[in-house]
């Protein structure tokens, strides 16, 4: 059976799979971005300092992840 489709999906599952496949690069980029931010926070903490917790950066990372998730699920961020 078909796993995904490009046009005229026959089932909701095929449409969901197509969205997930199409959004895979965005999901990977979002995860890498969030991971890098978290790694930088952890490095700062492990060096005896305090992580420079930046609320704006946290919100930026949240928005990146939210947009990628919305693309994968077919929802509006």
ABEGO torsion letter per residue (X at the ends): XBABBABGBABAAAAAAAAAAAAAAAAAAAAAAAAAAAAAAAAAAAAGBBBBBBAAAAAAAAAAAAAAAAAAAGBBX
